Amino acid sequence: MDAAFQDFYAEKFSHCHGCGKNNPAGHHLKSRWDGDDTIARFLPKPEYSGGVPDHVYGGLIASLLDCHGAASAAAFAHRAQNREMGSEGEPIRYVTASLKVDFRRPTPMGIELVIKGKLRSMDERKVWVDLTLSANGEVCASGEMLAVRYRQ
Ligand SMILES: CCCCC/C=C\C/C=C\C/C=C\C/C=C\CCCC(=O)SCCNC(=O)CCNC(=O)[C@H](O)C(C)(C)COP(=O)(O)OP(=O)(O)OC[C@H]1O[C@@H](n2cnc3c(N)ncnc32)[C@H](O)[C@@H]1OP(=O)(O)O
């Protein structure tokens, strides 16, 4: 499988609980291109249940949207410069400044979740990403993210 966007994060920035490869207890979310959009797949472990065992905890859903959205923002910004993540030159890094999540229906446990990102708009320093999290082809949560380019 192609490398994921997160595989190109510098070692020192790879400790995120949601997506850092250097966090042994983390989720290791992996985001990739899906045409002009982005996609990640994730199967939650049973301990991430919500109020009932067969529904996923909302905090995990927000976390997946957060990590996928921030990685997608970086990828969209690279493509806008006709580059790919990991290409030569200074990496373009984004952090989440704002994330809105709408929980539309309970997210079932035991089913691979599909997280998608779509570029809404971009300016010099900000990227707005529309997000969805689906199970069995049904959107269970949607989100809107503002990611801001990280200056350090
Ligand atoms: C800071 C945490 C660092 C952690 C990550 C480290 C490095 C990142 C590097 C690479 C990425 C690689 C790995 C990342 C791993 C996981 C990522 C997963 C996603 C996350 O989990 S990431 C953690 C949660 N995330 C934060 O921990 C951010 C805390 N925060 C800040 O560090 C600052 O807040 C920052 C940098 C966002 C901006 O600060 P700043 O001083 O550089 O710039 P400024 O405030 O001027 O904002 C510039 C323009 O954005 C507008 N703006 C800002 N915030 C807004 C909001 N909430 N709503 C609407 N507009 C907003 C302003 O209004 C202005 O707009 P305008 O230019 O038009 O006036």
The ligand as an SDF file (V2000), in Angstrom:
LIG
                    3D

 69 71  0  0  0  0  0  0  0  0999 V2000
    0.5400   23.5460   18.8620 C   0  0  0  0  0  0  0  0  0  0  0  0
    0.4270   22.0400   18.9330 C   0  0  0  0  0  0  0  0  0  0  0  0
    1.5400   21.3870   18.2220 C   0  0  0  0  0  0  0  0  0  0  0  0
    1.3340   19.9060   18.1050 C   0  0  0  0  0  0  0  0  0  0  0  0
    1.7560   19.4180   16.7510 C   0  0  0  0  0  0  0  0  0  0  0  0
    3.0720   19.8900   16.4530 C   0  0  0  0  0  0  0  0  0  0  0  0
    3.4820   20.2070   15.2490 C   0  0  0  0  0  0  0  0  0  0  0  0
    2.6830   20.1260   14.0400 C   0  0  0  0  0  0  0  0  0  0  0  0
    3.6070   19.8170   12.9970 C   0  0  0  0  0  0  0  0  0  0  0  0
    3.3520   18.9430   12.1230 C   0  0  0  0  0  0  0  0  0  0  0  0
    2.1250   18.2080   12.0530 C   0  0  0  0  0  0  0  0  0  0  0  0
    2.5320   16.8630   12.3150 C   0  0  0  0  0  0  0  0  0  0  0  0
    1.9400   16.1420   13.2070 C   0  0  0  0  0  0  0  0  0  0  0  0
    0.7360   16.6040   13.8800 C   0  0  0  0  0  0  0  0  0  0  0  0
    0.1980   15.4850   14.6100 C   0  0  0  0  0  0  0  0  0  0  0  0
   -1.0580   15.4110   14.8280 C   0  0  0  0  0  0  0  0  0  0  0  0
   -1.9890   16.4440   14.3690 C   0  0  0  0  0  0  0  0  0  0  0  0
   -3.3550   16.0500   14.6960 C   0  0  0  0  0  0  0  0  0  0  0  0
   -4.1590   17.2890   14.7500 C   0  0  0  0  0  0  0  0  0  0  0  0
   -4.0250   17.9080   16.1020 C   0  0  0  0  0  0  0  0  0  0  0  0
   -4.5670   17.4130   17.0450 O   0  0  0  0  0  0  0  0  0  0  0  0
   -3.1020   19.3110   16.2940 S   0  0  0  0  0  0  0  0  0  0  0  0
   -3.2010   19.5670   18.0500 C   0  0  0  0  0  0  0  0  0  0  0  0
   -4.3850   20.4050   18.4560 C   0  0  0  0  0  0  0  0  0  0  0  0
   -4.1620   21.7400   18.0170 N   0  0  0  0  0  0  0  0  0  0  0  0
   -3.4390   22.5850   18.7140 C   0  0  0  0  0  0  0  0  0  0  0  0
   -2.9010   22.2740   19.7430 O   0  0  0  0  0  0  0  0  0  0  0  0
   -3.3390   23.9900   18.1420 C   0  0  0  0  0  0  0  0  0  0  0  0
   -3.1510   24.9990   19.2580 C   0  0  0  0  0  0  0  0  0  0  0  0
   -3.2290   26.3200   18.6880 N   0  0  0  0  0  0  0  0  0  0  0  0
   -2.1530   26.9590   18.1990 C   0  0  0  0  0  0  0  0  0  0  0  0
   -1.0210   26.5040   18.3030 O   0  0  0  0  0  0  0  0  0  0  0  0
   -2.3940   28.2650   17.5540 C   0  0  0  0  0  0  0  0  0  0  0  0
   -3.6030   28.8200   17.9840 O   0  0  0  0  0  0  0  0  0  0  0  0
   -2.3640   28.1750   15.9960 C   0  0  0  0  0  0  0  0  0  0  0  0
   -1.0090   27.6360   15.5340 C   0  0  0  0  0  0  0  0  0  0  0  0
   -3.5140   27.2930   15.4790 C   0  0  0  0  0  0  0  0  0  0  0  0
   -2.5370   29.5800   15.4190 C   0  0  0  0  0  0  0  0  0  0  0  0
   -1.7460   30.4690   16.1920 O   0  0  0  0  0  0  0  0  0  0  0  0
   -0.7580   31.5030   15.5220 P   0  0  0  0  0  0  0  0  0  0  0  0
   -0.3040   32.4500   16.6020 O   0  0  0  0  0  0  0  0  0  0  0  0
    0.2970   30.7950   14.7580 O   0  0  0  0  0  0  0  0  0  0  0  0
   -1.6320   32.2700   14.4630 O   0  0  0  0  0  0  0  0  0  0  0  0
   -2.9370   33.1590   14.6670 P   0  0  0  0  0  0  0  0  0  0  0  0
   -3.4920   33.0850   16.0530 O   0  0  0  0  0  0  0  0  0  0  0  0
   -2.6110   34.5100   14.1320 O   0  0  0  0  0  0  0  0  0  0  0  0
   -4.0130   32.4340   13.7080 O   0  0  0  0  0  0  0  0  0  0  0  0
   -3.7470   32.3880   12.3190 C   0  0  0  0  0  0  0  0  0  0  0  0
   -5.0590   32.6160   11.6080 C   0  0  0  0  0  0  0  0  0  0  0  0
   -5.9800   31.5550   11.9770 O   0  0  0  0  0  0  0  0  0  0  0  0
   -7.1390   32.1010   12.5930 C   0  0  0  0  0  0  0  0  0  0  0  0
   -7.5540   31.1890   13.6630 N   0  0  0  0  0  0  0  0  0  0  0  0
   -6.7670   30.5940   14.5730 C   0  0  0  0  0  0  0  0  0  0  0  0
   -7.4650   29.8220   15.3650 N   0  0  0  0  0  0  0  0  0  0  0  0
   -8.7490   29.8990   14.9440 C   0  0  0  0  0  0  0  0  0  0  0  0
   -9.9570   29.3100   15.3570 C   0  0  0  0  0  0  0  0  0  0  0  0
   -9.9790   28.4380   16.3820 N   0  0  0  0  0  0  0  0  0  0  0  0
  -11.0750   29.5900   14.6990 N   0  0  0  0  0  0  0  0  0  0  0  0
  -11.0550   30.4570   13.6460 C   0  0  0  0  0  0  0  0  0  0  0  0
   -9.9340   31.0560   13.2010 N   0  0  0  0  0  0  0  0  0  0  0  0
   -8.8150   30.7730   13.8420 C   0  0  0  0  0  0  0  0  0  0  0  0
   -6.7140   33.4420   13.1270 C   0  0  0  0  0  0  0  0  0  0  0  0
   -7.8030   34.3050   13.2780 O   0  0  0  0  0  0  0  0  0  0  0  0
   -5.7470   33.8900   12.0460 C   0  0  0  0  0  0  0  0  0  0  0  0
   -6.4930   34.3260   10.9380 O   0  0  0  0  0  0  0  0  0  0  0  0
   -6.0830   35.6650   10.1290 P   0  0  0  0  0  0  0  0  0  0  0  0
   -4.6470   35.4280    9.6770 O   0  0  0  0  0  0  0  0  0  0  0  0
   -7.0420   35.7060    8.9990 O   0  0  0  0  0  0  0  0  0  0  0  0
   -6.1960   36.7590   11.1160 O   0  0  0  0  0  0  0  0  0  0  0  0
  1  2  1  0
  2  3  1  0
  3  4  1  0
  4  5  1  0
  5  6  1  0
  6  7  2  0
  7  8  1  0
  8  9  1  0
  9 10  2  0
 10 11  1  0
 11 12  1  0
 12 13  2  0
 13 14  1  0
 14 15  1  0
 15 16  2  0
 16 17  1  0
 17 18  1  0
 18 19  1  0
 19 20  1  0
 20 21  2  0
 20 22  1  0
 22 23  1  0
 23 24  1  0
 24 25  1  0
 25 26  1  0
 26 27  2  0
 26 28  1  0
 28 29  1  0
 29 30  1  0
 30 31  1  0
 31 32  2  0
 31 33  1  0
 33 34  1  0
 33 35  1  0
 35 36  1  0
 35 37  1  0
 35 38  1  0
 38 39  1  0
 39 40  1  0
 40 41  2  0
 40 42  1  0
 40 43  1  0
 43 44  1  0
 44 45  2  0
 44 46  1  0
 44 47  1  0
 47 48  1  0
 48 49  1  0
 49 50  1  0
 49 64  1  0
 50 51  1  0
 51 52  1  0
 51 62  1  0
 52 53  1  0
 52 61  1  0
 53 54  2  0
 54 55  1  0
 55 56  1  0
 55 61  2  0
 56 57  1  0
 56 58  2  0
 58 59  1  0
 59 60  2  0
 60 61  1  0
 62 63  1  0
 62 64  1  0
 64 65  1  0
 65 66  1  0
 66 67  2  0
 66 68  1  0
 66 69  1  0
M  END
$$$$
